[in-house]
């Protein structure tokens, strides 16, 4: 089965788009530990911090903190090294010589 192969710049853009839900872009580029860490812990921590700061900022942090966090995660996923194809055990359908 031949799946279409994306170029590096196309995979970078796909990772950035997937990071609309922070962590998915990292998972797409096969950085599983950081991806699931961002997806679960990072998002929860960001919500906690934004909520806590909203008491002191009259709610401004409810917009500012998520926007900055989201932008940072998207940039991180875009510039992250792509480990796709480097884990042979994740691609059992490949023939190993």
Backbone as numpy.savetxt, mean C-alpha at the origin, in Angstrom:
# Nx Ny Nz CAx CAy CAz Cx Cy Cz
-0.48 -20.77 -19.47 -1.32 -19.60 -19.47 -0.43 -18.36 -19.47
-0.60 -17.52 -20.46 0.19 -16.30 -20.57 -0.63 -15.10 -20.12
-0.25 -14.56 -18.99 -0.90 -13.36 -18.48 -0.17 -12.14 -19.02
-0.88 -11.03 -19.23 -0.18 -9.84 -19.71 0.83 -9.34 -18.68
1.98 -8.96 -19.16 3.03 -8.46 -18.29 3.03 -6.94 -18.31
3.02 -6.35 -17.14 3.06 -4.91 -17.02 4.51 -4.46 -16.96
4.78 -3.28 -17.46 6.10 -2.69 -17.30 6.24 -2.18 -15.88
7.47 -1.78 -15.52 7.71 -1.29 -14.16 6.86 -0.05 -13.88
6.79 0.88 -14.81 6.02 2.09 -14.56 4.53 1.80 -14.46
4.04 0.82 -15.22 2.63 0.44 -15.11 2.34 -0.20 -13.76
3.25 -1.07 -13.27 3.06 -1.69 -11.96 3.12 -0.65 -10.85
3.98 0.38 -11.01 4.05 1.45 -10.03 2.73 2.21 -9.97
2.15 2.48 -11.14 0.87 3.20 -11.18 -0.26 2.36 -10.60
-0.27 1.06 -10.89 -1.30 0.18 -10.34 -1.19 0.15 -8.82
0.04 0.08 -8.30 0.24 0.08 -6.84 -0.27 1.37 -6.22
-0.03 2.50 -6.90 -0.50 3.78 -6.38 -2.03 3.82 -6.37
-2.66 3.33 -7.42 -4.13 3.32 -7.48 -4.70 2.39 -6.41
-4.09 1.23 -6.22 -4.58 0.30 -5.20 -4.44 0.87 -3.79
-3.52 1.80 -3.63 -3.30 2.39 -2.30 -4.40 3.36 -1.90
-5.46 3.46 -2.70 -6.65 4.18 -2.25 -7.11 3.56 -0.94
-6.94 2.25 -0.82 -7.09 1.57 0.46 -5.66 1.29 0.94
-5.12 2.13 1.82 -3.71 2.03 2.19 -3.29 0.63 2.62
-2.24 0.15 1.98 -1.69 -1.17 2.24 -1.81 -2.08 1.04
-2.83 -1.90 0.21 -3.02 -2.80 -0.93 -1.93 -2.65 -1.99
-1.42 -1.44 -2.16 -0.33 -1.24 -3.12 0.93 -1.97 -2.69
1.20 -1.97 -1.40 2.37 -2.70 -0.89 2.18 -4.20 -1.08
0.99 -4.68 -0.83 0.71 -6.10 -1.03 0.84 -6.45 -2.50
0.37 -5.58 -3.38 0.47 -5.81 -4.83 1.93 -5.94 -5.28
2.81 -5.19 -4.64 4.23 -5.26 -4.98 4.96 -6.33 -4.17
4.23 -7.19 -3.52 4.72 -8.35 -2.78 5.50 -7.98 -1.53
5.20 -6.86 -0.93 5.74 -6.49 0.39 4.63 -6.79 1.39
4.47 -8.07 1.71 3.32 -8.52 2.47 3.32 -8.03 3.91
4.46 -8.07 4.57 4.50 -7.68 5.98 4.15 -6.20 6.14
4.79 -5.35 5.36 4.46 -3.92 5.47 3.06 -3.64 4.95
2.63 -4.35 3.92 1.28 -4.14 3.38 0.19 -4.46 4.38
0.28 -5.62 5.01 -0.73 -5.99 6.01 -0.58 -5.14 7.27
0.64 -4.72 7.58 0.85 -3.82 8.72 0.16 -2.49 8.51
0.29 -1.94 7.30 -0.38 -0.68 6.98 -1.88 -0.88 6.91
-2.30 -1.97 6.27 -3.73 -2.24 6.09 -4.47 -2.37 7.41
-3.84 -2.99 8.37 -4.51 -3.21 9.66 -4.06 -2.18 10.69
-2.80 -2.22 11.06 -2.31 -1.36 12.13 -2.20 0.10 11.75
-1.69 0.38 10.57 -1.50 1.76 10.15 -2.80 2.52 10.03
-3.78 1.89 9.42 -5.08 2.56 9.25 -5.78 2.78 10.58
-5.70 1.80 11.47 -6.31 1.97 12.79 -5.60 3.06 13.59
-4.27 3.08 13.52 -3.51 4.09 14.23 -3.81 5.48 13.67
-3.92 5.60 12.35 -4.25 6.89 11.74 -5.62 7.38 12.20
-6.61 6.49 12.25 -7.94 6.88 12.72 -7.91 7.32 14.18
-7.17 6.60 15.00 -7.05 6.96 16.41 -6.41 8.33 16.58
-5.30 8.57 15.87 -4.60 9.85 15.99 -5.47 10.99 15.47
-6.12 10.79 14.33 -6.99 11.83 13.78 -8.13 12.15 14.75
-8.71 11.12 15.33 -9.79 11.34 16.29 -9.32 12.03 17.54
-8.17 11.64 18.06 -7.63 12.23 19.27 -7.27 13.70 19.03
-6.63 13.98 17.90 -6.25 15.36 17.60 -7.45 16.25 17.28
-8.56 15.64 16.89 -9.73 16.45 16.54 -10.25 17.22 17.74
-9.99 16.73 18.93 -10.42 17.43 20.14 -9.68 18.76 20.30
-8.42 18.80 19.84 -7.62 20.00 20.00 -7.63 20.89 18.76
-8.08 20.36 17.63 -8.01 21.13 16.38 -9.39 21.46 15.82
-10.41 21.32 16.62 -11.79 21.60 16.20 -12.18 20.81 14.95
-11.68 19.60 14.85 -12.05 18.71 13.76 -11.21 18.81 12.50
-10.29 19.77 12.44 -9.46 19.92 11.24 -8.62 18.68 10.99
-8.16 18.05 12.06 -7.32 16.86 11.90 -8.09 15.69 11.28
-9.41 15.71 11.34 -10.20 14.64 10.72 -10.08 14.66 9.20
-9.68 15.79 8.65 -9.43 15.90 7.21 -7.95 15.86 6.90
-7.16 16.59 7.68 -5.75 16.76 7.38 -4.93 15.49 7.62
-5.09 14.85 8.74 -4.30 13.65 9.06 -4.56 12.52 8.05
-5.80 12.16 7.73 -6.01 11.11 6.73 -5.48 11.49 5.35
-5.61 12.76 4.96 -5.12 13.18 3.64 -3.60 13.05 3.55
-2.90 13.49 4.58 -1.44 13.37 4.58 -1.00 11.91 4.65
-1.66 11.13 5.46 -1.35 9.70 5.58 -1.57 8.99 4.25
-2.69 9.27 3.63 -3.05 8.66 2.36 -2.02 9.02 1.28
-1.64 10.29 1.21 -0.64 10.74 0.23 0.71 10.06 0.47
1.10 9.94 1.72 2.38 9.30 2.04 2.39 7.82 1.68
1.29 7.13 1.94 1.21 5.70 1.62 1.19 5.49 0.11
0.50 6.34 -0.62 0.46 6.23 -2.09 1.86 6.45 -2.66
2.56 7.49 -2.19 3.92 7.75 -2.66 4.85 6.59 -2.31
4.68 6.05 -1.12 5.50 4.93 -0.69 5.28 3.71 -1.59
4.04 3.41 -1.90 3.74 2.27 -2.76 4.26 2.49 -4.17
4.21 3.72 -4.65 4.67 4.02 -6.01 6.18 3.83 -6.13
6.94 4.31 -5.15 8.39 4.27 -5.22 9.01 3.00 -4.64
8.21 2.14 -4.06 8.69 0.92 -3.43 9.24 -0.04 -4.48
10.31 -0.74 -4.14 10.87 -1.74 -5.05 9.86 -2.86 -5.25
9.72 -3.29 -6.49 8.75 -4.33 -6.83 9.39 -5.70 -6.65
8.84 -6.50 -5.75 9.35 -7.84 -5.50 8.55 -8.90 -6.24
7.74 -8.49 -7.20 6.93 -9.46 -7.95 7.83 -10.44 -8.68
7.54 -11.72 -8.54 8.31 -12.76 -9.20 9.56 -13.19 -8.46
9.86 -12.57 -7.33 11.06 -12.92 -6.57 10.80 -13.99 -5.53
9.55 -14.38 -5.36 9.19 -15.40 -4.38 8.68 -16.62 -5.15
9.56 -17.58 -5.40 9.17 -18.74 -6.19 8.07 -19.55 -5.54
8.04 -19.60 -4.22 7.02 -20.40 -3.54 5.62 -19.80 -3.70
5.53 -18.54 -4.11 4.22 -17.92 -4.34 3.74 -18.14 -5.78
4.59 -18.71 -6.60 4.25 -18.94 -8.00 4.46 -20.42 -8.34
3.65 -21.29 -7.78 3.86 -22.73 -7.97 3.61 -23.19 -9.41
2.93 -22.39 -10.20 2.64 -22.77 -11.58 3.84 -22.58 -12.49
4.88 -21.86 -12.03 6.08 -21.67 -12.83 6.89 -22.95 -12.83
7.50 -23.22 -13.94 8.39 -24.39 -14.03 9.76 -23.98 -13.49
10.26 -24.77 -12.56 11.57 -24.52 -11.97 12.58 -25.46 -12.60
13.69 -24.92 -13.02 14.72 -25.75 -13.68 15.82 -26.08 -12.73
